[in-house]
């Protein structure tokens, strides 16, 4: 919920903090900005016993936030502190003013980074306050720093399309943070196919439509659900056909490749693409101009597209499903999106996003409901369906909210939701493939490789596992032999 209350956010200046604050309030008033509230950041270890003057408290409402900050010159520490402790309290303020002058240069830099990264609403204004020695008056200047960034683009998208459940780009969990960092790096490489792996319900399509589209600066995303393509019509749907190309082709069809021209062709669940179509797609991928020939046509067409593929199976399994040439061409830049159960630190924000997207009735709470029981469920359940599990829970709470109080609705929904949880099982490829003997050979090979990587030499690896070096070499050979068979 947006808060329309003129608010000043700033650090306490080390020497003349309260005087700086008072002068800034006066200078803003001269700019016809009547501040109603101050969010005042103070270093706990230095100022914890420093009271706020009564005359200031009578002048404006002051909310003091004491922050533990041992070194005010460390950019990353300040950034994390503000991001985690301050932003949640101010991110919905429509009339937020930040005085970036009080504090160290590191603090100034952090305000600029957060502002250009889109952490605040677009209506937020930055100010620089300086004392004019000759007049002994505070001069206030607006700070214009509007560099466009990837983070700002995603945050603006979230503001414009509030109905979309979009990943928070600055994730808290290490695994998601690493995955989004890799996505940020890989997606910027123009002309290179991108492969996104992740379990069902992890939000791969939404990531392509938001993150990847912004990074590649391509707004048009044409999504192809490969599992829905009929093997006989797949070529026609993708590459198009000329009139009379086959029985029933009464008119020309451009095809999805042409439809995606200038944008992104997203092949979802690429492993389900029919084999003959896979072979034709290899030609498109290996050619810089992405040329292809529509069915029944005697000339080639060239399209300007970025190709992104996704799959809900692992890389090893995918290599066995796809045509070898196609796999080789799409598997250079691979991003694995971790499941929700490995990103528990992000679940609270995920839950808010899912609730916001599914809420369609005004009588439902605007903010995602929460309770200790719900928090416990999100932190401990396997969430095998990932975002779909959160969607299911949200809909159950919405349904029960029509006839029960908030807490009773949550409890009723949780009771029903828990009975519907899918049992999480490890995919077959985590235990190798084939017969028992083949899987044992696979394990021995993995164990030998792991020991070698840990110890640095085969001799040390043998001593570590209490076996001979020859045994490890045989384990490697046996696994290769079973694959060849």
N, C-alpha and C positions, 0 to 999 in steps of 0.2 A: 504494500500500500504506500503510495507516494505521500510524503509529508511536506506540506506547504508552509514552512515556518523559517523565516530568515535566520540562518545559523552561521556562526563563525567558528572555524576549526583552526587551531594553531597550537604550537608548542609554547611552553613557558620559557621565556628568555632567561639566561642564567643570571645576569646581573640586574637588569631593570625590567623583569618580566611583567609585573602588574602595571607599571607605567606604560610599557609598550602596548599592553592590552587596552588600557584606557584610551591611549592616543589613537589606536587603530579604530576603536569603536566611534570615536569622535570624527575621525577622517572618513569612515564609511557613512556616518550620518550626513556629512557634508556632501557625499555623493548620492544623497537621498536613499540610503540603504539603512533602514532601522533594524538593527540586529536584535532579535528577541531571545536568542539563546547562544551561549558559548560552550563549545566542547573543548576543554582545556587539557592538554597533554602535559604531564609532569614526570620527570625522572624520579622514581620512587626513592632511590637510595640518597638522592641529594635534597629532595624537597618534601619528603613524606610528612615532616612536622611543620611545614610552612603553611600557615592559614591564609585563606583568600580574604583580602580586606573587605570589611563590611560594606564600605561605600560602593565597591564594585558589585557586590551581591545585591545591593538595593537597586542598582542601575540596570542589571540584566541577569537573567537566569544563567547560572554557570554549572555545567556538569563536568566535574573533574575526573580525569582518568589517570591513575598512577601506573606507570609502565616501568618494568625492570629493564634498565638499559645501562650496562656497565661501560660500554664504549660508544659514545655518540658519533664516532667517525666511521663506523662500519656500515656501509650501504646495505649489504644483504640482511644484516641483523635488524636494522631499522625497517627495511622493507617488509620482512616477515612479521615483525611486531605490529606494524600499522595494518598490514593486510589481514592478520588474524584477529587482532584485538579492537581495532578502530573501525575498519570498513564495514563490518556487520552492523554497526550502530548508526552509520551515516549514509549508507548506500541508497536509501530511498528519499533523501532530502532533495527537494526540487530547488530550493534557494540556499545552496551551500556556498559559502565563501571561505577560502583558505588563505591565511596570511602565511606565505612561505618564508618570510624573513627571519623570524625568531628561530634560533637553533644553529646547528653546524652546517657547513656546506653539504655534508652527506644528507642531512635532513631536507635541504632545499632540493637536492637531486631526486630524492625519493618522491616528493610531492609531484615533481615534473613527470617522473616515470609513471606514476599511478594515473595522473591526469591524461597523459597521452596514450596510456594503455587502456583507457575506457573504464577504469574502475569506478569512477563517479558518474552520476547522470550528466548528460551533455550540458545542462544548465549551470553546472558548477563553474565558479569563477575564481581565478587565482589572483592574489594581490601581493605586491611588494611594498613594505613600509620602511621608510628611512627618515631619520630625524634630521631636519635642516638646522645646522648649527646657528646660522645667522638669525633665524626667526624663532628658533626653539619650538618649531611645529613639525608634526609628523606629516610627511608627504606620502601619499598613497598612489601607486601606479598599478594599472591592470597589467598582468603578465600574459602576453600572447605566446602560446607555445602549443601549436596545433598540428604537430607532426603526425601523419597518418600511420598507424601500426596495425599489425595483424590482430593483436588483442583488442584494440579499439573497434575494429570492424566486427569482430564476433560479439562484443558487448553491445554495439549498436544494433546488430541483428536481433539480439535478445530483447532489446527495448522495443524495436519496431514490431517484431512478431512474438508477442508475449505468449501466444498460444503454443509455441514450439518448445518441446523439452530438449534443450541444448546442453551439452556438457559444459560445465564451468571450465574455461580454458586454462585457468591457473589451478590445476588440481592439487589436492593435498597429499594423496597417497603416492608413495614413491613409484609404484608400477604404472599408474595412469599418467603421472607426471612425465615419466620417461617415454611412454608411448606417444603422448601428445607432442613432446619435444621432437621425437623422431618424425612424426607426421609433419610437423612444422618445417623440418629440414628437407625431407624427401619431396613433399608436395610442391615445393618451390622450384624443383627442377623441371623445366618445361620440356615437353616432348618425350618424357620417360614414363613408361607404364608404372602404375602403382598397384601393389597387392596388399589388401587389408584383410587380416585374419582375425577371427573372433567367434566366440560361441553365439548361438542363436539368441536373439533378443538383446544383443549388446549395443545396438544402435549404429551399426556400420553405415546404413543408408543415410541416417541423419548426419553422421560425421562427414560424409561425402557432400551432402547438400549444403552444409554450413561451413565447416572448417576447410575442406579441400577446395570447394568452390571459391571461397574468399582468397585462399593462398594462391590459387592458380588464376584468380581474377577472371573466372568464367561463371557467369550467372546461370547459363542454360545447362541443366543436368538432365540427361535422358537416361532413365533407369530401365534396365532390361532384367526382368526376373527370369534367369536362364532356365529354371525348373519348369516354367510355364510354356516354354517354346515347344511346339510340335516339331518333331524331327524332320517332317516333310516340308513344313512351312518356315522353319527357322531361317533358311537362306533368304527367303523372300522378305521376311520381317526385318532382318538386319541389313541386307544389301540391296533390297528392292528388286523389282522386276519390270520388264518392258511389257507392253500390251501383247498378248498372245504367246507369252513365254511358256505357258503350260495351260492345260485345260482349266478353265475358270478364270484365267487372267484376262478379264475383260477390259481392264484399263491399267495404265502405268502406275507403279507404286514407287515412291522415292526411297523408302526404307529408313530405319532408325539411324544408320550412320549419317545419312544426309540430314536427318532431323537434328542430329547432335552437332552439326557443322558450326564451328565457332564456340563450342561449349565442351562438355564432358560426356563421354559415353561410359556409363557405369554398368558393368556386367556383374550383377549380383548372383552369388552362388555359381561361380564360373564352372565348377566341377560338373554341373548339370547340362552344360552346353553340348548339343549333339556333336559327335566326333567329326562328321564331314564339315560341319560349320566351323569347328575348331581349326581345321586345316586351312580353310579360306581366310580365317582371321589372322593366321600367321603371316600371310602376305601383307595384310594391312599394317601389322605391327612392325615388320621388318623394313617397310618402305617409309622414308621420311615424309613423303607427301601423302601417306595413307591412301594409296590408290587401290581401287577394287573395281570389279566388273559386276554390274547388276545382272540377274538372271535374264537370259535372252538378249542381252545388249552386246553390241560389237565394239563398244568403246569403253575406256576406263574413266572412272570418276575419282577426283581427288577431294579429300575433305580435311579441314583444319580442326582436329579434335585432340583432346587429351583422353587417354584411356585409363580407367580405374577399374580394378577387379576386386571381388571380395569372395570369401569362402568361410564356412563355419567348420571346416575340418582342418587338421594340422597340415603343415607343409609336406611332411613325408607322405601322408595319405593322398594329398592333392597331386603330388608328382606322379602317383600311380594311376590317378583318374584321368589326367589330362594328356593330350598329345604331347610328346616329349619336346617338340620344337616350340609349342605354345607355352609350355611350362617354363622353358628356358628364357623366353622373352618377357614373361610377366613377373618373374621371381627375383629380379635384381634388387628392387626396392620393396622390402617387406616390412609391414608394421603389424604387430600383434597387439590387439586391444584386450587388456586383461579383463576377466570376468568381475562382476560386482563384488563377489565374496573375497577377492584379493584387493579390493579398494574400499574397505570399510570406512576410511576417513572421509570419503566423498559421498557416502550414502545419504547423509542429511540433506545435502544440496541436490542430489539426484531425486530424492523424495519430493522436495519442494517443486522441482521442475516438472515431474510427472503429474503431481496434483494440479499444478497451474494449467498444464496442457489439457487434462481431462475434465476440468471444471467447466461445465456449460450452463449450470443453473445458478441464478442469483441467490437462491436461498441456501446454497452450500457455502461453508466457510471460505473466505478468500485466501487465507493462509492455510498451508497444509497442516492438518491436525497432528498432534504429537502427544505421546505419553511414555511413561517408563516401560510399559509392556511392549509398545510399538518399537521403541528404541532397542530393547532387548532382542526382539524378533529380527530386526534388521541387522543387528550385530552378530547374530548366531545362526540364523537359518542359511542353508546352502545357496539359495537363490539361483537354482539351476536354470531358470528361465530369464535371469537377469532383469532388464527393465520391464519385461512382460510380467514378472512376478510383482513388481512395484505397481504396475498398472492394474493388475488384478486386485491387489490389496486396496488401492485407491477407489476403484469402482465399488468394491464391497462396502467400504466405509461410507461412500456417497449414498449407496442404497439404504443402508441401515440408519443413516442420519435423518431420513425422512420420518422415522417413527421413534427414534431413541435419542437420548441426550448424547453429547459429544463422547464422553468416556465410555458409555454403554455401547455406542455405535462402534467405537474402536475395538472394544473387547469382543463384541459379536462378530465383527469382520475378521479379527485375528483368529478366533476359534475356527471359523470356516476356512480361512486362508491356509492355516497350518495343516489341515487335513488334505488340502489339495496340493501340497508341496511335492514336487517331483524328486524322487530319490536320485542323488547325484552319483553317477558311476563314471569311472575313468574310461576314456575311449580306448578301443582295442590297441591302437598304435602305440600307446604308452607301455605296452608289454610286448612289443614286437609284433610280428605277423607270421601266420602259417601254423605248422604243427608244434607240438610241445618241444620237440628236439630243436626245431628252427628258432623258437622263441628263446630257448636256453642258450643257444649259440649267440643269438642277438644280445642277450644280457651279458654273456661273457665278454663279447666284443666291447660293449659299452663300459663295463667294469675295467677292462684293460686300458682303454683309452683314457678313462677318468684317472686311473692310478698314474699313468704316464704324465698326464697334464699336471697332476698334483706334485709329483716327485721330480720331474724334469728329465729322467733317463729311464730306460727299460730295466736296467739293473736295480736302481733304487725302487722302482715300482714293484719288482718281484719281491724284494726284501720287505717292502711295506705290506704286501698281501701274503707274505710267507709262502711264496711259490717261486719256481725258477723263471728266469727270463724267457726260456724256450716255451714254457707253458703259455705265457702271455702272447707270444708270437703265434703259437698254434691257435689260440682263441681268436686272434684276428683273421687267420687264414681260414679256419673252419666256418666263420660267419660269411666270408666272401664266397666260399665254395657253396654254401647252402643257398645263397642268393642267386648264384649262377645256375643252379639246378632249377 
